[in-house]
Amino acid sequence: MRHSKGASGLMMLVVAGCSLPPPPRDGLQDGRHIKPARIVSLDFCADQFVLKLADRTHIAAVSPDAEASFSYMRVAAKGLPQVRPDAEAIIALAPDLVVRTYGGGPQLAAQLEQAGIKVHQIGWGEGFDAVRTHALETAKALGEEARGADMVAEFDRRLAAIKPAQGLTALYVTPGGVTTGPGSMVDAMMARAGLTNFQATPGWSSLPLERLTEARPDILVTAFFTDQSSQQDYWSAARNPMIGDLTRSIPVVRLEGATTACGGWFMMDAMEAMAKTGREAHGQSKRLNGSMP
């Protein structure tokens, strides 16, 4: 029976890993709390938490997307080694903790744990409670509980301090010509900023061009245009002349794509920007209405 070179290499690394002393479980050794010293992050959502919470000297590698324009912590990622979400490449780094959300697919975690490597899985979920849970659980896995608690406290402080807009609708627009309705993270962010989602259909769908011929939102919220506009599909609905007319005639909140690409504390930047533009638009509308005979 023949084995592929990759499979043989992986088996050798697994065997080698099994010959090493097992890493301390749950961050405890002889009753003392210790931190992982070689942390590997496998995707850009996991990168954000690792880069924010862990000491840089403890990060063995981040994902290839850690420095991408849609990565909020891209500046902090500069100069760090990068690794593909491949079991053989990861095991070769001898990490004592791997952090992931989706990187490497569903079988990777079992392969790494078989090699004696602890894996922290960041759960998938949208909304503010999920942000808090992910921050606290990841901080615990990294041995940085205090930093996690500080992150959540700052998130909640900023969330409570938002002064929401009043009585305005907003349409979320991406370069791909899609938007999102009730039930999404973006919708929850709009609501906290005091904006009503112009898109009434739940989930992700194409921009409502037909409806825009009869009604229009008070505000446009755009994201990823600075990151992806050069690769934008020529036939994208976002290129429709109606969208162009709206960008010139109503207020536009131009969000950095990194603030909405994953659920994290950085969502606050987007919510604060939406609330600010909404308040300004509402004040301008009141002044215009007050000046009319």
C-alpha positions as CSV (number, residue, x, y, z in Angstrom):
1,M,0.0,0.0,0.0
2,R,1.4,3.4,-1.1
3,H,1.2,6.6,0.9
4,S,1.4,10.1,-0.4
5,K,4.5,12.1,0.6
6,G,2.2,14.6,2.4
7,A,0.4,12.0,4.4
8,S,3.7,10.3,5.4
9,G,5.1,13.7,6.5
10,L,2.0,14.4,8.6
11,M,2.2,10.9,10.2
12,M,5.8,11.5,11.1
13,L,5.0,14.8,12.7
14,V,2.1,13.3,14.6
15,V,4.3,10.5,15.9
16,A,7.0,13.1,16.8
17,G,4.4,15.1,18.6
18,C,3.2,12.1,20.6
19,S,6.8,11.5,21.8
20,L,6.9,14.9,23.5
21,P,5.6,15.5,27.0
22,P,1.9,16.5,26.7
23,P,1.3,20.2,27.1
24,P,-0.3,21.2,30.4
25,R,-4.1,21.1,30.3
26,D,-6.3,24.1,30.8
27,G,-3.3,26.4,31.4
28,L,-2.3,24.8,34.7
29,Q,1.1,23.3,35.6
30,D,1.8,22.2,39.2
31,G,-1.1,24.3,40.3
32,R,0.3,27.5,38.6
33,H,-1.5,29.3,35.8
34,I,0.6,29.6,32.7
35,K,0.1,31.2,29.3
36,P,0.5,29.5,25.9
37,A,3.9,30.5,24.6
38,R,3.5,29.5,20.9
39,I,0.1,30.6,19.6
40,V,-1.0,30.0,16.0
41,S,-4.1,31.7,14.5
42,L,-5.6,30.1,11.4
43,D,-8.0,32.6,9.9
44,F,-8.5,36.4,9.8
45,C,-11.4,36.3,12.3
46,A,-9.3,34.4,14.8
47,D,-6.3,36.7,14.0
48,Q,-8.2,39.7,15.4
49,F,-8.6,38.3,18.8
50,V,-5.1,36.8,19.0
51,L,-3.5,40.0,17.9
52,K,-5.5,42.1,20.3
53,L,-5.3,39.9,23.4
54,A,-2.0,37.9,23.2
55,D,1.6,39.2,23.7
56,R,3.3,39.5,20.3
57,T,6.2,37.5,21.5
58,H,3.8,34.5,22.1
59,I,2.4,34.5,18.6
60,A,4.1,31.9,16.5
61,A,2.1,32.6,13.3
62,V,-1.0,34.2,12.0
63,S,-3.1,33.5,8.9
64,P,-2.1,34.8,5.4
65,D,-5.0,37.2,5.6
66,A,-3.9,38.9,8.8
67,E,-2.4,41.8,6.9
68,A,-5.2,42.1,4.4
69,S,-7.3,45.3,4.1
70,F,-10.3,43.6,5.6
71,S,-8.3,42.7,8.8
72,Y,-8.8,45.2,11.5
73,M,-5.6,44.4,13.3
74,R,-3.5,44.3,10.1
75,V,-0.9,46.8,11.4
76,A,-0.2,44.7,14.4
77,A,0.2,41.6,12.1
78,K,3.0,43.1,10.1
79,G,6.3,41.2,10.5
80,L,4.7,38.1,12.1
81,P,5.2,34.7,10.4
82,Q,2.2,33.4,8.4
83,V,0.9,29.9,8.0
84,R,-1.6,28.2,5.8
85,P,-4.4,26.2,7.6
86,D,-2.6,22.9,6.8
87,A,-2.0,20.3,9.5
88,E,1.5,19.5,8.5
89,A,2.6,23.1,8.3
90,I,1.0,23.9,11.6
91,I,2.4,20.9,13.5
92,A,5.9,21.8,12.2
93,L,5.6,25.1,14.2
94,A,5.2,23.1,17.5
95,P,2.4,25.4,18.8
96,D,0.9,24.9,22.2
97,L,-2.3,26.5,21.2
98,V,-4.1,26.9,17.9
99,V,-7.0,29.4,17.6
100,R,-9.5,29.2,14.8
101,T,-13.0,30.1,13.6
102,Y,-13.2,28.4,10.2
103,G,-9.6,28.0,9.1
104,G,-8.6,24.6,7.9
105,G,-12.1,23.0,7.6
106,P,-13.9,20.7,10.0
107,Q,-11.4,17.9,10.2
108,L,-8.3,20.0,11.1
109,A,-9.0,20.4,14.8
110,A,-9.1,16.6,15.3
111,Q,-5.8,16.2,13.4
112,L,-4.1,18.8,15.6
113,E,-5.5,17.4,18.8
114,Q,-4.3,13.9,17.8
115,A,-0.8,15.5,17.6
116,G,-1.2,16.8,21.2
117,I,-2.0,20.4,20.2
118,K,-4.7,22.2,22.0
119,V,-7.3,24.0,19.7
120,H,-9.4,26.9,20.8
121,Q,-12.5,27.1,18.6
122,I,-14.1,30.6,18.4
123,G,-17.8,30.0,18.1
124,W,-19.8,31.3,15.2
125,G,-22.5,33.9,16.1
126,E,-23.6,37.4,15.4
127,G,-24.7,40.0,17.8
128,F,-23.3,41.8,20.9
129,D,-23.6,38.8,23.2
130,A,-21.5,36.7,20.8
131,V,-18.8,39.4,20.8
132,R,-18.6,39.3,24.6
133,T,-18.6,35.6,24.7
134,H,-15.9,35.2,22.1
135,A,-13.7,37.8,23.8
136,L,-13.9,36.3,27.2
137,E,-13.5,32.7,26.1
138,T,-10.6,33.4,23.8
139,A,-8.9,35.6,26.5
140,K,-9.2,32.6,28.9
141,A,-7.6,30.3,26.4
142,L,-4.8,32.7,25.9
143,G,-4.3,33.1,29.6
144,E,-5.2,36.8,29.3
145,E,-8.5,36.9,31.3
146,A,-7.9,40.5,32.5
147,R,-7.4,41.8,28.9
148,G,-10.6,40.0,27.9
149,A,-12.5,41.6,30.7
150,D,-11.1,45.0,29.8
151,M,-12.1,44.5,26.2
152,V,-15.7,43.7,27.1
153,A,-15.9,46.5,29.6
154,E,-14.7,49.0,26.9
155,F,-17.1,47.5,24.4
156,D,-20.0,47.9,26.7
157,R,-19.0,51.4,27.7
158,R,-18.9,52.6,24.1
159,L,-22.1,50.7,23.3
160,A,-23.9,52.5,26.2
161,A,-22.4,55.9,25.1
162,I,-23.9,55.8,21.6
163,K,-26.3,58.6,20.9
164,P,-28.6,57.0,18.4
165,A,-30.2,58.8,15.4
166,Q,-33.9,59.2,15.2
167,G,-36.5,58.4,12.5
168,L,-34.1,57.6,9.6
169,T,-33.8,54.6,7.3
170,A,-30.5,53.3,5.9
171,L,-29.5,50.9,3.1
172,Y,-26.4,48.8,3.4
173,V,-24.5,48.6,0.1
174,T,-21.4,46.5,-0.8
175,P,-19.4,46.4,-4.0
176,G,-20.9,43.0,-4.9
177,G,-24.4,44.6,-5.1
178,V,-25.8,42.8,-2.1
179,T,-27.4,44.1,1.1
180,T,-28.7,42.6,4.3
181,G,-32.0,42.7,6.2
182,P,-33.3,41.8,9.6
183,G,-31.5,39.2,11.6
184,S,-28.0,40.0,10.5
185,M,-25.1,41.6,12.5
186,V,-25.2,44.7,10.2
187,D,-29.0,45.1,10.9
188,A,-28.3,44.9,14.7
189,M,-25.6,47.5,14.3
190,M,-27.9,49.8,12.4
191,A,-30.6,49.4,15.0
192,R,-28.2,50.3,17.9
193,A,-27.2,53.4,15.9
194,G,-30.8,54.4,15.7
195,L,-31.3,53.6,12.0
196,T,-34.1,51.5,10.5
197,N,-33.0,49.1,7.8
198,F,-34.5,50.0,4.5
199,Q,-34.2,46.4,3.4
200,A,-37.1,44.5,4.9
201,T,-36.2,41.0,3.5
202,P,-34.3,38.9,6.1
203,G,-30.8,37.7,5.3
204,W,-28.5,38.6,2.4
205,S,-30.0,39.5,-1.0
206,S,-29.5,41.7,-4.0
207,L,-29.9,45.5,-3.7
208,P,-33.7,46.3,-4.0
209,L,-33.4,48.2,-7.2
210,E,-37.1,47.9,-8.1
211,R,-38.1,49.4,-4.7
212,L,-35.6,52.2,-5.2
213,T,-37.6,53.4,-8.1
214,E,-40.5,54.2,-5.7
215,A,-38.8,55.0,-2.5
216,R,-35.4,55.8,-1.1
217,P,-33.5,55.5,2.2
218,D,-32.4,58.6,4.2
219,I,-28.8,57.3,4.4
220,L,-26.5,54.9,2.6
221,V,-24.1,52.8,4.5
222,T,-21.3,51.4,2.4
223,A,-18.5,49.0,3.3
224,F,-15.6,47.4,1.5
225,F,-15.6,49.9,-1.4
226,T,-12.1,51.2,-0.5
227,D,-10.9,47.6,-0.3
228,Q,-12.5,46.0,-3.3
229,S,-13.6,48.7,-5.7
230,S,-10.8,47.9,-8.2
231,Q,-12.0,44.3,-8.3
232,Q,-15.7,45.2,-8.4
233,D,-17.8,43.3,-10.9
234,Y,-18.8,45.5,-13.8
235,W,-22.3,44.1,-13.7
236,S,-22.7,44.5,-10.0
237,A,-26.0,46.1,-8.9
238,A,-23.9,48.6,-6.9
239,R,-22.9,50.1,-10.3
240,N,-26.5,50.9,-11.1
241,P,-27.1,54.6,-11.8
242,M,-29.7,54.8,-9.1
243,I,-27.0,53.9,-6.5
244,G,-24.7,56.5,-7.9
245,D,-27.5,59.1,-7.7
246,L,-28.1,58.2,-4.1
247,T,-24.4,58.6,-3.2
248,R,-24.6,62.1,-4.5
249,S,-27.9,63.1,-3.0
250,I,-28.1,61.7,0.5
251,P,-25.6,61.2,3.3
252,V,-23.3,58.3,3.0
253,V,-21.5,56.5,5.9
254,R,-18.4,55.0,4.3
255,L,-17.3,52.2,6.6
256,E,-14.0,50.5,6.6
257,G,-14.7,46.9,5.6
258,A,-12.7,45.6,8.5
259,T,-15.3,46.9,10.9
260,T,-18.0,44.6,9.6
261,A,-16.0,41.6,8.2
262,C,-16.2,39.7,11.5
263,G,-18.0,40.0,14.8
264,G,-15.7,41.8,17.2
265,W,-15.2,44.8,19.4
266,F,-14.3,46.8,16.3
267,M,-18.0,46.9,15.3
268,M,-18.2,49.9,17.6
269,D,-16.3,52.0,15.1
270,A,-19.0,51.3,12.5
271,M,-21.9,51.9,14.9
272,E,-20.5,55.2,16.2
273,A,-20.0,56.4,12.6
274,M,-23.6,55.4,11.6
275,A,-25.0,57.1,14.6
276,K,-23.0,60.3,14.0
277,T,-24.1,60.6,10.4
278,G,-27.6,59.8,11.3
279,R,-27.8,62.5,14.0
280,E,-26.2,65.0,11.5
281,A,-28.7,64.1,8.8
282,H,-31.6,64.3,11.2
283,G,-30.5,67.8,12.4
284,Q,-30.1,69.0,8.8
285,S,-33.6,67.7,8.0
286,K,-35.1,69.5,10.9
287,R,-33.4,72.7,9.9
288,L,-34.6,72.5,6.3
289,N,-38.1,71.7,7.4
290,G,-38.1,74.6,9.9
291,S,-37.0,77.0,7.1
292,M,-39.8,76.0,4.8
293,P,-42.9,78.3,4.7
